[in-house]
Amino acid sequence: MASLNVMDLRQLSHLIAVSEHHSFSAAARALHTVQSNVSTHVAKLEKELGVALIDRHNMQPTAEGAAVLERARRIRTELQAITSDIESMRNEISGEVRIGCIGTTGRWLVTPLLSELDERFPLLRPVLVDATTATLVPRVLNGDLDMAIVNSPVLDAGINSEELFDEERILVVPIDHTLASVESIDIATLADYKVMLTPVGTTFRDALDQELASSGRQLQAAAEVDGLRLLAALAHQGYAPALLPASAVSGYPEGEWSMVHVNGLKRRSVGLVSNRRTSPSMPVQAAREVLTDVIRKIAPRQPGIHVTLDR
């Protein structure tokens, strides 16, 4: 087995690049070097460890390669944190912070978050990633993101999770619809109307169907739309009523639509996740502090959102 004195950090970085870009040539372009250099570093690492790390047929990591990559990414994250910590100790808090966020929450959170970060820590360089929970959690685990705002709970031994807020499931109704003048509605009544939903197989829909199944009820789909933001846009444009998480409604200007609270449905929980196996740098800790402060301040102003921080 290779010793730590022999194993080269460049070998690990080249292995990570091959895994992320799925070819030696693409990895070389990303690293601004030549393909033969990447191939040589990976081959030397494989020779020192005595195993193949990349399957040359499909360019996927082998089982041994996946194990090495998991630790290599943690090493990369810790090295980046060392640089950020030292710079922050010498001067003001500075460095890059990579934050993932589900799109519905991002609608009302990102602008005040960026403004507050710029005011309190002007040398921080936030990088925001808009994606689904299923995409964001693996990126937190592999060190590509420092933290992410996702649907919770997230059940993974490598993840730290902190509750941020719960949000109601609400109905967006065209202004000329029968339900537009109703302030709230129960599930039994809602089942009499056709509403737009996300498709079966999406997290939001599956949780909803599972909850309704226990009471023997099922909603009628006027249309199934894969994407909460598109679903919200269609509802606000007046196509048909849509059942949505409260975040999907926040930020839309008043217009030809009405919001109806749905009684009897569980709230959807949103939390902040980070990698349990790495220590957050000073910039990441500062960004998390600002993020939670903004949630406490802004979230209560959003209809149907209830802060759960510090409970």
SEFI-503228 format. One record per residue (C-alpha): residue in three letters; y, z, x. Coordinates in steps of 0.2 Angstrom, whole numbers, m for minus. Layout:
BEGIN
ala;Y;Z;X
...
This chain:
BEGIN
met;0;0;0
ala;18;m3;6
ser;28;11;12
leu;46;14;7
asn;51;9;24
val;44;m8;23
met;48;m12;5
asp;65;m21;5
leu;78;m19;m9
arg;81;m37;m8
gln;62;m40;m12
leu;64;m30;m28
ser;80;m39;m33
his;72;m56;m31
leu;57;m50;m41
ile;69;m44;m55
ala;78;m61;m55
val;62;m71;m56
ser;56;m60;m71
glu;73;m62;m80
his;75;m81;m77
his;57;m86;m78
ser;57;m97;m63
phe;60;m96;m44
ser;73;m110;m45
ala;83;m102;m59
ala;82;m85;m50
ala;89;m94;m34
arg;103;m101;m44
ala;107;m84;m51
leu;107;m76;m34
his;116;m90;m26
thr;103;m93;m13
val;89;m106;m11
gln;72;m106;m19
ser;62;m104;m3
asn;71;m88;0
val;67;m81;m17
ser;49;m86;m15
thr;47;m78;2
his;54;m61;m3
val;43;m60;m18
ala;28;m66;m8
lys;31;m53;5
leu;32;m39;m8
glu;16;m45;m15
lys;7;m45;2
glu;14;m28;6
leu;7;m21;m11
gly;m9;m31;m11
val;m7;m38;m28
ala;0;m53;m37
leu;16;m48;m46
ile;21;m65;m55
asp;8;m76;m63
arg;13;m93;m56
his;5;m102;m71
asn;17;m95;m85
met;29;m86;m74
gln;27;m69;m83
pro;24;m53;m73
thr;6;m47;m71
ala;2;m30;m76
glu;5;m24;m59
gly;22;m34;m59
ala;27;m25;m75
ala;24;m8;m67
val;34;m13;m52
leu;48;m21;m62
glu;50;m5;m73
arg;54;5;m57
ala;64;m8;m49
arg;76;m9;m63
arg;78;10;m63
ile;82;9;m44
arg;95;m5;m48
thr;103;5;m61
glu;104;21;m50
leu;111;11;m35
gln;125;4;m47
ala;128;22;m53
ile;130;28;m35
thr;144;15;m32
ser;153;19;m48
asp;152;38;m45
ile;159;37;m28
glu;173;26;m33
ser;177;37;m48
met;177;53;m37
arg;189;45;m25
asn;201;37;m38
glu;202;36;m57
ile;186;33;m67
ser;181;15;m64
gly;167;3;m65
glu;157;m7;m77
val;149;0;m93
arg;137;m10;m103
ile;137;m6;m122
gly;126;m14;m135
cys;130;m13;m153
ile;122;m19;m170
gly;134;m32;m178
thr;138;m22;m194
thr;144;m7;m185
gly;153;m17;m172
arg;164;m24;m186
trp;174;m8;m188
leu;170;1;m172
val;173;m11;m157
thr;192;m14;m159
pro;197;5;m159
leu;184;9;m146
leu;191;m4;m133
ser;208;2;m137
glu;204;20;m134
leu;194;16;m118
asp;209;6;m111
glu;221;20;m115
arg;211;34;m107
phe;201;25;m93
pro;211;9;m89
leu;200;5;m74
leu;184;5;m84
arg;177;m13;m87
pro;167;m12;m104
val;154;m26;m108
leu;150;m27;m126
val;134;m35;m132
asp;131;m39;m151
ala;113;m39;m155
thr;99;m32;m167
thr;91;m15;m164
ala;75;m24;m159
thr;84;m33;m145
leu;95;m19;m139
val;82;m6;m136
pro;72;m15;m123
arg;88;m20;m114
val;92;m1;m113
leu;74;2;m107
asn;75;m11;m93
gly;93;m5;m87
asp;102;m20;m93
leu;112;m9;m105
asp;119;8;m101
met;119;13;m120
ala;117;5;m137
ile;122;9;m155
val;107;5;m165
asn;97;9;m181
ser;88;25;m179
pro;77;34;m177
val;70;25;m161
leu;53;31;m157
asp;50;28;m138
ala;46;40;m125
gly;59;32;m113
ile;73;33;m125
asn;86;47;m128
ser;93;46;m145
glu;108;54;m153
glu;113;53;m171
leu;130;46;m175
phe;132;43;m194
asp;122;39;m210
glu;128;25;m221
glu;124;22;m239
arg;116;6;m246
ile;130;m2;m257
leu;131;m17;m268
val;145;m30;m265
val;148;m38;m282
pro;159;m54;m286
ile;174;m49;m297
asp;169;m59;m312
his;151;m51;m312
thr;145;m39;m326
leu;144;m25;m313
ala;161;m27;m305
ser;169;m13;m316
val;155;m1;m312
glu;158;13;m300
ser;140;17;m296
ile;123;11;m302
asp;105;18;m301
ile;90;9;m295
ala;82;7;m312
thr;98;m2;m319
leu;100;m12;m303
ala;82;m19;m305
asp;88;m28;m320
tyr;99;m39;m310
lys;96;m52;m297
val;104;m48;m280
met;104;m56;m263
leu;93;m47;m250
thr;88;m49;m232
pro;70;m57;m231
val;54;m47;m230
gly;50;m43;m212
thr;68;m37;m208
thr;71;m19;m205
phe;83;m17;m219
arg;73;m25;m232
asp;56;m17;m227
ala;64;0;m227
leu;71;m4;m245
asp;55;m11;m252
gln;45;4;m245
glu;56;16;m253
leu;56;7;m270
ala;37;5;m270
ser;35;24;m271
ser;44;23;m288
gly;35;8;m294
arg;51;m3;m294
gln;55;m20;m286
leu;72;m29;m284
gln;74;m47;m290
ala;80;m58;m276
ala;94;m70;m280
ala;93;m77;m262
glu;86;m70;m246
val;97;m71;m231
asp;92;m67;m213
gly;108;m59;m206
leu;118;m45;m213
arg;134;m52;m208
leu;131;m69;m216
leu;124;m60;m232
ala;140;m50;m233
ala;151;m65;m231
leu;142;m74;m245
ala;144;m59;m256
his;162;m58;m252
gln;164;m76;m256
gly;157;m73;m273
tyr;140;m81;m273
ala;130;m66;m280
pro;129;m48;m278
ala;122;m42;m262
leu;114;m25;m257
leu;120;m20;m239
pro;123;m6;m228
ala;140;1;m229
ser;145;m5;m212
ala;143;m23;m217
val;157;m20;m230
ser;169;m11;m218
gly;183;m22;m212
tyr;183;m35;m226
pro;201;m38;m234
glu;202;m34;m252
gly;199;m49;m263
glu;188;m56;m277
trp;175;m43;m275
ser;170;m25;m279
met;160;m12;m271
val;147;m2;m281
his;138;13;m275
val;119;14;m277
asn;112;31;m282
gly;95;36;m277
leu;93;27;m261
lys;91;35;m244
arg;105;32;m232
arg;102;21;m216
ser;104;31;m200
val;113;24;m185
gly;112;32;m167
leu;117;30;m149
val;102;27;m137
ser;101;28;m118
asn;88;27;m105
arg;79;44;m103
arg;73;40;m85
thr;90;37;m77
ser;105;48;m75
pro;121;41;m82
ser;135;37;m70
met;152;45;m72
pro;159;29;m80
val;145;29;m93
gln;148;47;m97
ala;166;44;m99
ala;163;29;m111
arg;151;40;m121
glu;164;53;m123
val;176;40;m129
leu;163;32;m141
thr;159;49;m149
asp;177;53;m151
val;181;37;m159
ile;166;39;m171
arg;172;56;m176
lys;190;49;m180
ile;186;32;m187
ala;169;33;m196
pro;175;45;m210
arg;188;32;m215
gln;174;19;m218
pro;168;18;m236
gly;150;25;m238
ile;149;31;m220
his;145;50;m216
val;147;56;m198
thr;131;66;m192
leu;137;70;m174
asp;135;88;m169
arg;124;93;m184
